[in-house]
Amino acid sequence: MEEFRSPVVDTLVVTLVNRRDVQPDDFTWPTENGGVYMADGARRRFIQKFEAGMSQTVKHPDVQEPVTYRRAIHYQVKRYKRWLLHNEPYQPFLRTV
C-alpha cells in the first residue's frame, strides 16, 4: 500500500490544503490524550475527494487500457501474491506522468 500513499493520499492532502478546502478550524484542539480530530463536514469532504481520486485513471503495465487506482491496487495485490506463492520478482507501481 505504501506505493500508493504518495500518488493518492499525499496528493489529495496537499491539494485540499492548497485549495483551502480544509481549514484549521476543521480540526479540534488536541484532546487530553493528544488526539486531533477532523470535524464531520471536513471528513465528509475529504472522503468525497478521496473517492474521486480513487476513481482517476492511470496506466498500469499489466494491462493496455487505463485503469482506476482501485484497479491498479488490485493488480499490485496480484503481483504481490505471485511473489509470495511463486517467487516471481515483485515490481512496484510507479505512476507515470
N, C-alpha and C positions, 0 to 999 in steps of 0.2 A: 504494500500500500504506500510505502514511503515514496516510491517513484511517481505517484500521482498527487502527492501533497503540494508540490510547487505549482504544477500547471492548473490544478483545480482549486485547492483551498487558499494557498498563498495569493494567487492571482485574484481570487474573489475578495479576500480581506483587504488587499491593497486598493482594489477598485472601489470597494464600499467606503473606505476612508477617504480616498482622493475625491470621490464624487460627493462626499459629505452625506451619504445615505445612512451612515451611522455617526452619531454624535456622542460626546462624553456623557450627556445626561441620559443616554440609552442604557447606562450601566449603573449598578448600585455602588455605593461606597463599600469598602471592604467590611465584611461581617466580622464578628469576634473570632471566628476561626480562619479569617484571612481571605474568604471567598469573595469574588466579584462576579456579579450575575448580570446577564443581559435582560432588559425589560421585554415583556411579552411582544409588544409591537415590533421591536427591533429584531427579536428572534424570528418572528414570522417573516419579516423582510429578508433576513439572512437565509432562511430555509428556501424561500421562493427563488432568490438569486442563485443559491446553491443548486437547486433542482434545474434551473435554466442552464447553469454551467455544465451540469452532468449530461444535458441533452445536446450540447455542442458537438459538432462532428470533427473528427481528427483522422489522420492517416494512421493505419496500423499495418506493419509489414506482413502480417499473416493473411490479409485479405486485400482485394483490389479496390473495393469501394470504400468511401469514408464511413466511419462508424462513430457512434456516440462514445463519450468517455465511459459510460456504463458498459458498453460492449467491449471497449478496449480493456477494461479491468477484467472482464470475463476471459478474454484471450490471454491476458497475462497469468490468470489463475491456471489456465490450461497449460501454459508454458512451465509454470512452477510445478504443476503436477507431473509433467513429463520429466522434469529434472529429478523430482523425488522418486518416482517409480522406475524410470529408465535411465537415469543418469545422463540425460541429454543436456548439453550446455544451456544454461538459462541466459536469455538476453533481455535486459531491462527495457521498459518502454521509454523511448526518447521522443518527445514532442518535436515535430518538425514545423518550422515556421516559414 
